[in-house]
């Protein structure tokens, strides 16, 4: 829909301007079309294609409808050629700015969500909540954070040779670093160990959705969440589960 909007929105606006084209300076018409490009670029949700299509479409319809000779794909005045080129260049530049702005906003929102997870868990621990409540909270966070289908906590068990999510956020499987960016999460359950007081206390077994590839930042937050569970278990070693 964004591509269709990028194609048709400049056409609609250019057609509206046709009755005034003999009185409206071409530079003003071009500025109106730039506004249309900006609107499409912002609505494209961080994708360049919509804005670039809108820029190309705006330049095309500007040439066809708003420069002399009208209804012909030819321009006789040098100033009109310059305006058309600038319309295209500015449109592409505005699209790039919109894409970068969207990415910055998205990154800020993700970071805020990470901080909220860590802060909420820390508050739960500070409030002397039972360890099972902390484990339940962290399990939910891990599922959302890593895109998991299932997340199970086990007390002090190291049975099986699962791929391991390491403290540095990388995954080790059979002594080999797993390329998560290329392959996504391993098909086997991923082990996230819980430590506290300098010793091993338990683990989360993580089952990912096919093709899920959480970022390194997300994986590092997962490691910190596991450490928070460890801190809770050290304070309440006998209440890891409900009675």
Residue pairs with C-beta under 8 A, 6 or more apart in sequence:
2 40
2 43
2 44
2 45
2 47
2 49
2 50
3 49
3 50
3 53
5 40
5 43
5 50
5 54
6 40
6 44
6 49
6 50
6 51
6 52
6 53
6 54
6 57
7 53
7 54
7 57
8 57
9 36
9 39
9 40
9 54
9 57
10 33
10 36
10 37
10 54
10 57
10 58
10 60
10 61
10 62
11 57
11 61
13 32
13 33
13 36
14 29
14 33
14 58
14 61
14 62
14 64
14 65
14 66
15 61
15 65
17 24
17 29
17 32
17 65
17 66
18 65
18 66
21 29
21 65
21 66
21 70
26 62
26 66
26 67
26 79
26 80
26 83
27 83
29 62
29 66
30 62
30 83
30 84
30 86
30 87
33 58
33 61
33 62
33 87
33 91
34 58
34 87
34 90
34 91
34 94
36 54
36 58
37 51
37 54
37 55
37 58
37 90
37 91
37 94
37 95
38 94
38 98
40 50
40 51
40 53
40 54
41 50
41 51
41 54
41 94
41 95
41 97
41 98
41 99
42 98
42 102
43 50
44 50
44 51
44 95
44 98
44 99
45 102
46 99
46 102
46 103
46 106
47 99
48 95
48 96
48 99
50 95
51 91
51 92
51 94
51 95
51 98
51 99
52 91
52 92
52 95
54 91
54 95
55 87
55 88
55 90
55 91
55 92
55 94
55 95
56 88
56 91
58 87
58 88
58 91
59 84
59 87
59 88
59 91
62 83
62 84
62 87
63 73
63 75
63 84
64 70
64 71
64 72
64 73
65 71
67 75
67 77
67 80
67 83
67 84
68 75
68 76
68 77
68 80
69 76
75 81
75 84
110 217
111 217
114 145
114 217
114 218
114 221
117 141
117 145
117 221
117 225
118 221
118 224
118 225
118 228
120 137
121 134
121 137
121 138
121 141
121 225
121 228
122 228
124 133
124 134
124 137
124 232
125 134
125 228
125 231
125 232
125 235
128 235
128 236
129 232
130 236
130 239
130 242
131 229
131 232
131 233
131 235
131 236
131 237
131 239
131 240
132 239
132 240
132 241
132 242
134 228
134 229
134 232
135 153
135 229
135 232
135 240
138 204
138 225
138 226
138 228
138 229
139 151
139 152
139 153
139 204
140 151
141 225
142 148
142 151
142 192
142 204
142 206
142 222
142 225
143 150
143 151
145 214
145 218
145 221
145 222
145 225
146 185
146 206
146 208
146 212
146 214
146 218
146 219
146 222
147 185
147 208
147 209
147 212
147 214
148 206
148 207
148 208
148 209
148 212
149 207
149 208
149 209
150 205
150 206
150 207
151 204
151 205
151 206
151 207
152 204
152 205
153 194
153 202
153 203
153 204
153 205
153 229
154 202
154 203
154 204
154 205
155 201
155 202
155 240
155 241
156 200
156 201
156 202
157 202
157 203
158 200
158 203
160 189
161 174
162 188
162 189
162 190
162 191
162 205
163 171
163 172
163 173
163 178
163 186
163 188
163 189
163 190
163 191
164 171
164 172
164 173
164 190
164 191
164 193
165 171
165 190
165 191
165 192
165 193
165 206
165 219
165 222
165 223
166 172
166 223
167 223
168 220
169 216
169 217
169 219
169 220
169 223
170 177
170 178
170 180
170 216
170 219
171 177
171 178
171 180
171 185
171 186
171 190
171 219
172 178
173 186
173 188
178 186
180 213
180 214
180 219
181 213
183 213
184 208
184 210
184 211
184 212
184 213
185 206
185 208
185 209
185 212
185 213
185 214
186 208
187 210
189 205
189 206
189 207
190 205
190 206
190 207
190 208
191 203
191 204
191 205
191 206
192 203
192 204
192 205
192 206
192 222
192 223
192 226
193 200
193 202
193 203
193 226
194 200
194 201
194 202
194 203
194 204
194 226
194 227
194 229
194 230
194 233
195 201
195 226
195 227
195 230
196 227
196 229
196 230
196 231
196 232
196 233
196 234
197 230
197 234
201 229
201 230
201 233
201 234
202 229
202 233
202 240
204 226
214 222
233 240
